[in-house]
Amino acid sequence: MQTPSDAWQPTAAFDNLRQRAALLRTIREFFYQRDVLEVDTPLLSHGTVTDVHLAAFSSAFSHSETGKPETLYLQTSPEYAMKRLLCAGSDSIYQICKAFRHEGAGRFHNPEFTMLEWYRTGFDHHALMAEMDELLQATLNSAPAEKVSYQDVFIRQLSVDPLTAPVEVLQQKAVECGLDMNAGLPDDADTLLQLLFSLYIEPLIGADSPCFVYGFPASQAALAKVNADDPRTADRFEVYFKGVELANGFYELANASEQRQRFLADNAKREEIGLPPLPVDEHFLSALASGLPDCAGVALGIDRLLMLKLGASHIQDVITFPVSRA
Amino acid sequence: MAFYSTNEFKGGLKIMLDGEPCNILENEYVKPGKGQAFNRVKIRKLISGKVLEKTFRSGETVEGADVMDTELAYLYTDGEFYHFMNNDTFEQIAADEKAVGENVKWLKENDVCTITLWNGAPITVSPPNFVELEITETDPGLKGDTAGTGGKPATLSTGAVVRVPLFVQTGEVIRVDTRSGEYVSRAQK
């Protein structure tokens, strides 16, 4: 750690900042070649995410048209606004922007970070995974990616089927792996699966080439379609490379009433665990109701991508001023 | 006592766990993009010395431990307690056998040791990294054998036994690394 007297200094070396600029240029060229339109959507929004595990920053807006004070949320990802563009007929789009999450800083986390998000009309999640593999090869010079289903990777690494195993079996597996929780093991399957995945699978996959994991449990679908052939799973994927969770993508849920149900279920769960319910994004739901073209979308952390490119061990090596110096 | 949230966890923070004061060695924040956040924490229990890995749900709070290190000179033992003194204030503190543990074999009068206090009472005593002690007993080495292949055992004035080269004799003072328990050199005269 530096002494407080040089806390005004950037934490990233200028060479890393030059590499950052070059990386952004490569990404823009990649999408230019594919005729994907760059867009720019608001960072401040009246609606926000209801996800129990995502916390947004909020701010007070005292100059609204109605004259009443309003709460505006800093976006946790540009997903809703970009889907509104898709519903309005934009066709394939991408965006490079700041996203904000009200959570702690760490080796791979800063509350304010740079995100690349893109949507491809006419693509399903498999087609999008193939395109993302090309982007990773173009930016990181990586070997062609490996693809494995969530179910298979659990069976391969931990000999347990995540889609059928009862809670007790997952708890037992956690104990076998050496998990020692301060306040006792969780008693819900999703939290256990997430722990097992983060701690005992993630570090072992994507060591040599990026690893795409698809077919997450339907209970962790977020904004993905439920799989047409196996409704126990969702058409959601994540990308892991060298121990880093790099991206999360969906074959996008287009059904407005199902989307509203998921928001309401989130808010019910929030109340259950003592969190305030949040305003759902009505503009987004109206857009979905008007029709979202068949599409897949993915969000990728640019700071983490640069960390991988440079072999950096801490996010502060690739951003100018981490939150403690912001 | 203060309580700390997982946001405040960092190396060196002293917390209470299972009724025992602990030192946080490493803290890693784990947050899946979709899912609950955790802190994986490597902890040393300060009394048993055990190192373990604990996982906390982010946002949990734990009680802080009133633990501090102090540098004190070893004075003497009365057979039950080991007495130390602060060379600046001349304040004295007695540590029991449990706190001194195995390190008793490195305690030499006037050497400055690090004493860890929990709620004001000594829980561990760490000797200096290097101590100089006299050999009270060792087999006479064979003349001319300086290869020192395996060395030989030597008993020191504190009762510690270390391996020394064959040319080192009873009555000599040697320098020992207390972390490894290994002979370093003959002491500078």
Chai-1 contact restraints between the chains, C-beta under 6 A:
chainA,res_idxA,chainB,res_idxB,connection_type,confidence,min_distance_angstrom,max_distance_angstrom,comment,restraint_id
A,H53,B,G35,contact,1.0,0.0,6.0,A-B,restraint_1
A,H53,B,Q36,contact,1.0,0.0,6.0,A-B,restraint_2
A,G104,B,N7,contact,1.0,0.0,6.0,A-B,restraint_3
A,G104,B,Y29,contact,1.0,0.0,6.0,A-B,restraint_4
A,G106,B,Y29,contact,1.0,0.0,6.0,A-B,restraint_5
A,D180,B,K54,contact,1.0,0.0,6.0,A-B,restraint_6
A,M181,B,T55,contact,1.0,0.0,6.0,A-B,restraint_7
A,N182,B,K54,contact,1.0,0.0,6.0,A-B,restraint_8
A,N182,B,F56,contact,1.0,0.0,6.0,A-B,restraint_9
A,T191,B,Q36,contact,1.0,0.0,6.0,A-B,restraint_10
A,Q194,B,P32,contact,1.0,0.0,6.0,A-B,restraint_11
A,Q194,B,G35,contact,1.0,0.0,6.0,A-B,restraint_12
A,S198,B,V30,contact,1.0,0.0,6.0,A-B,restraint_13
A,S198,B,P32,contact,1.0,0.0,6.0,A-B,restraint_14
A,A222,B,K34,contact,1.0,0.0,6.0,A-B,restraint_15
A,N248,B,G33,contact,1.0,0.0,6.0,A-B,restraint_16
